[in-house]
Amino acid sequence: MSSVDFAPVGQTSGWSRGGWLVIGLTLVGGLLRFAALGAKSLWLDEAFSLWMARLPLGELVAWSVRIDHHPPLYYALLHGWLGLWGEEVGAARALSALCSTLTIPVFAFAGARLVGRRTALWATLLLVVAPFHLRYAQEARMYALLTLAVAGLLACLGVLLTSPTRRWAWWGLAVCQAAAMLTHNTATVLVPLALNGAVMGLWWARRRGAVAGYPALASPHFMRAWMVAQAGALLLWSPWAWGFVRQAQVVDAHFWIEPPTWGSVWGALQNLTLVHLPQWLPWRDGWALGVLVAASVGAWRWGRRAAQPWLLGTLVILPPLVELAVSLRRPIFYDRTLIWTTLPLLWLVAHGLTAWPQARQKSAGLRAVPILALVLACSLAIYGYFAEFHKEPWDEVAATVAAQAAPGDLILFNASWVQLPFDYYYTRLSVPAGDAIARHGAPVDLFDRGELEPTMTQADVPGLRRLVAAAPRVWLVYSHWWYTDPDGLVPATLGRDKHLIDEWTWPGIRLQRYVTP
């Protein structure tokens, strides 16, 4: 690959055609990410994000350590964002939509340096229509911010591997890496591990002549500067070290994620590649398999001595393998925590689908057919996301209770923190009974134990019976029972002392109304 292939998409003397294409792709990606941003109901995790973001910054950090499993950077940014734009659903999600949109040009710049402009542009098109990225661009959680931080990290890495004298890139690398580590705790381990494994492995292989490319690796000062940058990232992250240790101890003691199985691993791979394909589309599993095959072809087409497949392959493969290894002790394997690994994956896929021999000029257009077919599949998945994917409908649950509750009623939440999305909508409704309707969690009220997800046990049954004894009517909002009430103790206890007269069901939520005999 010639040196011109590593040039950034935009030339210094003016915008190239590729630069204008990136601008156009960013605009299209932004339209997709901001479209119908507030249409889907706020769900449980998003409501928790808003609850955290309402706190003063000092309390936000303290509560994050006490009850959460994530660093405070996203919540702190959301705190300022809500102060500017308010707490409506669309406004709260707009921070993620903005981060995901900004990822597009940063990703294009990084790809132009690391894999060449043609592959970078095709991969950027795939990122624009990637359904998994669209989904988390429209969620008030930290995954779009994590992806943006890693994209910035890869952009700085691309500059350093081709122009190591750019000091700003060393600073940018440290800042972006620390930002990723402060956005999600899995990134605290996985990002430095994958990044250092890739770069140090390439450096070692380049010195022995096993790979070619990335001229900076031949510099005698590169590795020393690299270690300084890694120390800088660790130093920027270090104020959170105590919180990370505390949260890691809590996760190691008890966490809700189930041990991975072959089925759940394959499901995660499907989500990371082509989630939300419409139900009527045939061979839905085959599309995800095709994406993974294309990535393998992309690595093969670069050649055995090329640096790109070793760099990108390490960034893609090592993080899920580490999560699976850790899951032998405490399950942590989860698709959304690996969203950032899809960035190098897209470069491999794009190269595999477009790097065909140019034997005949008239066949040049045919080389775009495979990747355009994938773009079409992604477009169908985007349709599936907007038309068929629904989050927990807490707006409907709150409206049902508000329309029929009466003074003296008790609203009971089996998983105490599901009160957060319920209250988000309930307090915005005109409730005739007002504050005369008590709301309480089971087994305990919200965060009374300093625990985010307390589990109902037999020892909690007497307290629950005392709580509901005086209430003539009890509304049970029952959700996430598989890990907060695995034995069904809450409805069984209510059924012992009261009569079930009404029940409503939604995906993942049951609403029951009990009355005293």
C-alpha positions in Angstrom: 0.0 0.0 0.0 1.5 3.3 -1.0 1.9 6.3 1.3 -1.0 8.2 -0.5 -3.4 5.5 0.8 -2.7 6.7 4.3 -3.6 10.3 3.6 -6.6 11.7 5.4 -9.9 11.8 3.5 -9.7 15.6 3.3 -6.6 17.1 1.6 -4.8 20.1 3.1 -5.1 22.1 -0.2 -8.9 21.6 -0.3 -11.6 19.1 0.1 -11.3 16.0 -2.1 -14.3 14.1 -3.4 -13.9 11.7 -0.4 -14.1 14.6 2.0 -17.4 15.7 0.6 -18.6 12.1 0.7 -17.8 11.9 4.4 -19.8 15.1 5.0 -22.7 13.7 3.1 -22.6 10.4 5.0 -22.4 12.3 8.3 -25.5 14.2 7.4 -27.4 11.1 6.4 -26.2 9.3 9.6 -27.3 12.3 11.7 -30.8 12.2 10.1 -31.1 8.5 10.9 -29.9 8.9 14.4 -32.1 11.9 15.3 -35.2 10.6 13.5 -38.2 9.9 15.8 -35.8 10.2 18.7 -38.5 10.4 21.4 -41.1 8.1 19.8 -40.2 5.0 21.8 -40.9 4.9 25.5 -38.2 5.5 28.0 -37.1 2.1 29.4 -35.6 1.0 32.7 -31.9 1.7 32.1 -32.6 5.1 30.5 -34.8 6.2 33.4 -31.9 5.3 35.7 -29.6 7.4 33.6 -31.9 10.4 34.1 -32.2 9.8 37.8 -28.4 9.8 38.1 -28.0 12.9 35.9 -30.4 14.9 38.1 -28.1 14.6 41.1 -25.5 17.2 42.0 -22.1 16.0 40.6 -20.7 15.1 44.0 -23.7 13.0 44.9 -23.7 11.5 41.4 -20.2 10.1 41.8 -21.1 8.8 45.3 -24.3 7.1 44.2 -22.5 5.7 41.2 -20.0 3.9 43.5 -22.8 2.8 45.8 -25.4 1.3 43.5 -24.2 1.3 39.9 -21.8 -0.7 37.8 -20.5 2.1 35.5 -18.1 5.0 35.7 -19.6 8.5 36.1 -18.4 10.2 32.9 -21.6 9.7 30.9 -23.8 10.6 33.8 -21.8 13.8 34.4 -22.1 14.8 30.7 -25.8 14.0 30.7 -26.1 16.1 33.9 -24.9 19.2 32.0 -26.9 18.2 28.9 -30.2 18.0 30.7 -29.5 21.4 32.3 -29.4 22.8 28.8 -32.1 20.9 27.0 -34.5 19.5 29.6 -35.6 16.0 30.5 -38.0 15.1 27.7 -37.2 11.7 26.2 -36.0 13.1 22.9 -33.8 15.7 24.5 -32.2 13.1 26.9 -31.4 10.7 24.0 -30.0 13.5 21.8 -26.6 13.4 23.6 -26.2 9.8 22.4 -27.5 10.7 18.9 -24.9 13.5 18.7 -22.1 11.2 19.9 -23.0 8.6 17.4 -23.2 11.1 14.6 -19.8 12.6 15.4 -18.3 9.1 15.4 -18.9 8.9 11.6 -16.4 11.5 10.4 -13.9 10.5 13.1 -14.2 6.9 12.0 -13.7 8.0 8.4 -10.5 9.9 9.3 -9.2 6.9 11.3 -9.9 4.5 8.5 -8.1 6.7 5.9 -5.0 6.4 8.0 -5.2 2.8 9.0 -6.7 1.0 6.0 -6.7 3.4 3.1 -9.3 5.8 1.7 -11.4 3.5 -0.4 -11.9 0.9 2.3 -12.5 3.7 4.8 -15.3 5.3 2.7 -17.1 2.0 2.2 -16.8 1.1 5.9 -18.1 4.6 6.8 -21.2 3.9 4.7 -21.7 0.7 6.6 -21.4 2.5 9.9 -24.0 5.0 8.8 -26.5 2.3 8.3 -25.3 -0.1 11.0 -28.5 -1.0 13.0 -26.7 -1.8 16.2 -25.2 1.7 16.3 -28.5 3.3 15.4 -30.2 1.5 18.3 -27.7 2.8 20.9 -27.6 6.2 19.2 -31.2 6.5 20.3 -30.7 5.3 23.9 -29.9 7.5 26.9 -27.0 5.3 27.9 -23.2 5.4 27.6 -22.6 3.2 24.6 -22.6 5.8 21.9 -20.2 7.9 24.0 -17.9 4.8 24.4 -17.9 4.3 20.6 -17.0 7.9 20.0 -14.1 7.7 22.4 -12.8 4.6 20.8 -13.2 6.1 17.3 -11.1 9.1 18.5 -8.6 6.7 19.9 -8.3 4.9 16.6 -8.0 8.2 14.7 -5.0 9.2 16.9 -3.6 5.7 16.5 -3.8 6.1 12.7 -1.9 9.4 12.8 0.8 8.0 15.1 1.4 4.9 13.0 1.9 7.0 9.9 3.2 10.3 11.4 4.6 9.7 14.9 6.0 13.2 15.3 2.5 14.7 15.7 2.5 15.5 19.4 -1.2 16.3 19.5 -1.9 12.8 18.5 -0.1 11.4 21.5 -2.1 13.6 23.8 -5.3 12.7 21.9 -4.6 9.0 22.3 -4.2 9.3 26.1 -7.3 11.5 26.4 -9.5 9.3 24.2 -8.3 6.1 25.9 -9.0 7.5 29.4 -12.4 8.7 28.2 -13.3 5.2 27.0 -12.1 3.8 30.4 -14.2 6.4 32.3 -17.3 5.6 30.2 -17.6 1.8 30.8 -15.8 -0.4 33.3 -15.3 -3.2 30.8 -13.4 -0.7 28.6 -11.1 -0.1 31.5 -9.7 -3.5 30.9 -10.6 -4.5 27.3 -9.5 -1.3 25.5 -6.0 -1.1 26.9 -5.6 -4.8 26.6 -6.7 -5.0 23.0 -4.9 -1.8 22.0 -1.6 -2.7 23.6 -1.8 -6.3 22.4 -2.3 -5.1 18.8 0.3 -2.4 18.8 3.0 -4.2 20.7 2.4 -7.4 18.7 2.9 -5.4 15.5 5.9 -3.6 16.8 7.5 -6.9 17.7 6.6 -8.5 14.3 7.8 -5.4 12.4 11.2 -5.5 14.0 11.6 -9.1 12.9 10.4 -8.5 9.4 7.3 -10.6 9.8 4.9 -7.8 8.7 5.1 -4.7 6.6 3.3 -1.3 6.8 2.9 1.4 9.3 6.3 3.0 9.0 6.3 4.5 12.5 6.8 1.1 14.0 10.3 1.1 12.7 11.2 4.3 14.6 13.5 3.6 17.6 11.6 6.0 19.8 8.1 4.8 19.0 7.7 2.3 21.8 9.1 4.7 24.4 6.6 7.3 23.4 3.9 4.7 23.3 4.5 3.7 26.9 4.4 7.4 28.0 1.0 7.8 26.3 -0.3 4.7 28.1 1.0 6.0 31.4 -0.8 9.3 30.6 -4.1 7.5 30.0 -3.7 5.6 33.2 -3.0 8.8 35.1 -6.1 10.5 33.7 -8.2 7.5 34.7 -6.7 7.0 38.1 -9.1 9.2 40.1 -11.8 6.6 39.4 -9.6 3.7 40.4 -11.2 3.4 43.8 -14.7 3.4 42.3 -13.7 0.8 39.8 -12.4 -1.6 42.5 -15.6 -1.1 44.5 -17.9 -1.7 41.6 -15.9 -4.7 40.5 -16.2 -6.3 43.9 -20.0 -5.8 43.8 -20.2 -7.4 40.3 -18.0 -10.3 41.4 -20.3 -10.9 44.3 -23.6 -10.8 42.5 -24.6 -9.8 38.9 -27.7 -10.5 36.8 -26.1 -11.5 33.5 -26.5 -15.3 32.8 -23.5 -17.5 31.9 -22.9 -17.5 28.2 -24.0 -20.4 26.1 -23.4 -21.2 22.4 -26.8 -19.8 21.7 -26.2 -16.5 23.6 -22.8 -16.0 22.0 -24.2 -16.5 18.5 -27.1 -14.1 19.4 -24.6 -11.5 20.5 -22.7 -11.9 17.2 -26.0 -11.5 15.3 -26.8 -8.3 17.2 -23.3 -6.8 16.7 -23.6 -7.4 12.9 -27.2 -7.3 11.8 -29.7 -6.8 14.5 -33.4 -6.0 13.9 -33.7 -7.7 10.5 -37.5 -8.0 9.8 -39.1 -11.3 10.8 -40.3 -12.0 7.2 -36.7 -11.8 5.8 -35.5 -15.4 4.9 -32.2 -16.7 6.1 -31.8 -14.1 8.9 -29.0 -16.1 10.5 -27.2 -16.3 7.2 -26.8 -12.6 6.8 -24.9 -12.3 10.1 -22.8 -15.3 9.1 -22.1 -13.6 5.8 -20.8 -10.5 7.5 -18.3 -12.5 9.6 -17.2 -14.4 6.5 -16.6 -11.1 4.7 -14.5 -9.9 7.6 -12.4 -13.1 7.3 -12.0 -12.6 3.5 -11.0 -9.0 4.2 -8.2 -10.1 6.5 -7.1 -12.7 3.9 -7.0 -10.3 1.0 -4.6 -8.0 2.8 -2.1 -10.7 2.8 -0.1 -12.5 5.4 2.6 -9.8 5.7 0.2 -6.9 5.9 -0.1 -5.1 9.2 -3.8 -4.3 8.9 -5.3 -7.8 9.5 -3.2 -8.3 12.6 -4.1 -4.9 14.1 -7.8 -5.1 13.3 -8.1 -8.8 14.1 -6.7 -8.3 17.6 -9.0 -5.3 18.3 -12.0 -7.4 17.1 -11.3 -10.8 18.6 -9.4 -10.3 21.8 -12.2 -8.3 23.8 -15.0 -10.9 23.4 -12.5 -13.7 24.2 -11.5 -12.0 27.4 -15.2 -11.4 28.4 -15.9 -15.1 27.8 -12.8 -16.1 29.8 -13.9 -13.8 32.7 -17.4 -15.3 32.5 -16.1 -18.6 33.6 -15.9 -17.0 37.0 -18.5 -14.2 36.9 -20.6 -13.8 33.7 -20.1 -10.4 32.0 -20.4 -11.3 28.3 -22.8 -8.8 26.8 -23.2 -7.6 23.3 -23.5 -3.8 24.0 -20.3 -3.7 26.0 -18.5 -4.8 22.7 -20.1 -2.2 20.5 -16.8 -0.5 19.9 -15.2 -3.6 18.5 -17.5 -3.3 15.5 -15.5 -0.3 14.3 -12.4 -2.4 13.2 -14.8 -5.1 12.2 -16.4 -2.8 9.6 -13.0 -2.1 8.1 -12.4 -5.8 7.7 -15.9 -6.3 6.2 -15.6 -3.4 3.8 -12.2 -4.6 2.6 -13.5 -8.2 2.1 -16.5 -7.0 0.1 -14.7 -4.5 -2.1 -11.1 -5.7 -2.6 -11.7 -7.7 -5.8 -9.2 -8.1 -8.7 -9.5 -5.4 -11.3 -8.9 -7.6 -14.3 -11.4 -5.8 -16.5 -12.4 -2.2 -16.3 -16.0 -3.1 -17.2 -16.3 -5.2 -14.1 -15.4 -2.4 -11.8 -19.0 -1.7 -11.0 -19.7 -5.3 -10.1 -17.2 -5.1 -7.3 -19.6 -2.8 -5.4 -22.5 -5.3 -5.6 -21.6 -7.3 -2.4 -21.3 -4.3 -0.2 -24.4 -2.7 -1.7 -26.3 -5.9 -0.9 -25.1 -5.5 2.7 -26.2 -1.9 2.8 -29.6 -3.0 1.6 -29.8 -5.6 4.4 -28.8 -2.9 6.9 -31.5 -0.7 5.5 -34.1 -3.4 6.0 -32.8 -3.8 9.6 -33.2 -0.1 10.1 -36.8 -0.5 9.0 -37.2 -3.3 11.4 -35.8 -1.1 14.2 -38.2 1.7 13.6 -41.3 -0.4 12.8 -40.9 -3.5 14.9 -38.6 -2.9 17.8 -40.3 -1.5 21.0 -38.9 -0.7 24.3 -40.6 -1.3 27.6 -43.9 0.7 27.4 -43.7 2.4 30.7 -45.8 5.3 29.4 -48.8 2.9 28.9 -48.3 1.2 32.3 -48.3 4.6 34.1 -51.3 5.8 32.1 -53.3 2.6 33.0 -52.7 3.0 36.7 -53.2 6.8 36.7 -56.6 6.4 35.0 -58.0 4.0 37.6 -56.2 4.3 40.9 -58.0 5.8 43.9 -57.0 7.3 47.3 -55.8 4.7 49.7 -54.4 2.4 46.9 -50.8 1.1 47.1 -48.6 0.8 44.0 -46.1 -2.0 44.5 -42.9 -2.6 42.5 -41.3 -6.0 42.7 -38.0 -4.7 41.3 -37.7 -1.4 43.2 -35.9 0.5 40.5 -38.6 0.0 37.9 -40.3 2.7 39.9 -38.0 5.1 38.1 -39.4 4.8 34.6 -42.9 4.4 36.0 -42.6 7.6 38.0 -41.1 9.4 35.0 -44.4 9.1 33.2 -46.7 8.9 36.2 -45.6 12.3 37.6 -46.3 13.9 34.2 -49.9 12.7 34.2 -52.9 14.4 35.8 -53.6 11.8 38.6 -56.9 12.5 40.3 -55.9 10.9 43.6 -52.6 12.8 43.6 -50.2 12.0 46.4 -52.8 9.9 48.2 -51.6 6.9 46.3 -48.5 5.4 48.0 -45.7 3.8 46.0 -43.3 1.3 47.5 -40.8 -1.3 46.4 -40.6 -5.0 47.3 -38.7 -6.4 49.1 -37.6 -2.8 50.1 -38.1 0.7 48.9 -35.8 2.2 46.3 -32.2 2.0 47.3 -33.0 1.4 51.0 -30.4 -1.4 51.1 -27.9 0.6 49.0 -28.4 -2.1 46.3 -29.7 -1.5 42.8 -31.4 -4.9 42.3 -32.4 -6.4 45.6 -33.8 -10.0 45.4 -37.0 -11.0 47.1 -36.5 -13.8 49.6 -38.6 -15.7 52.1 -37.3 -13.5 54.9 -38.9 -10.5 53.2 -42.4 -12.1 53.0 -43.6 -11.0 56.5 -42.6 -7.4 55.8 -44.5 -7.4 52.5 -47.6 -8.8 54.2 -47.5 -6.0 56.8 -47.0 -3.4 54.1 -50.1 -4.4 52.0 -52.4 -5.3 55.0 -54.0 -1.9 55.3 -54.3 -1.1 51.6 -57.8 -1.9 50.2 -56.4 -2.1 46.7 -52.8 -3.0 45.6 -51.4 -2.4 42.1 -48.4 -4.7 41.4 -46.1 -3.5 38.7 -44.2 -6.7 38.0 -41.1 -6.6 35.8 -37.6 -8.1 35.6 -38.8 -10.8 37.9 -36.4 -13.4 36.6 -33.6 -12.0 38.8 -35.4 -9.9 41.4 -38.2 -12.4 42.2 -37.1 -15.7 40.7 -39.4 -17.7 43.0 -42.5 -15.6 42.3 -42.8 -14.7 46.0 -44.4 -11.3 45.5 -47.5 -12.4 43.6 -47.8 -15.5 45.7 -47.8 -13.4 48.9 -50.4 -11.0 47.5 -52.6 -13.8 46.3 -52.6 -15.3 49.9 -54.2 -12.2 51.4 -56.0 -10.5 48.5 -57.9 -11.3 45.4 -56.5 -10.7 41.9 -59.3 -8.9 39.9 -57.5 -7.4 36.8 -54.3 -8.1 34.9 -52.6 -6.3 32.0 -49.5 -7.5 30.1 -46.9 -5.9 28.0 -43.5 -7.3 26.8 -41.5 -7.7 30.0 -44.2 -6.1 32.2 -47.2 -7.4 34.0 -49.7 -5.1 35.9 -52.0 -6.7 38.4 -54.7 -5.2 40.6 -55.6 -6.9 43.9 -58.4 -6.0 46.3 -59.0 -7.0 49.9 -61.7 -9.7 50.2 
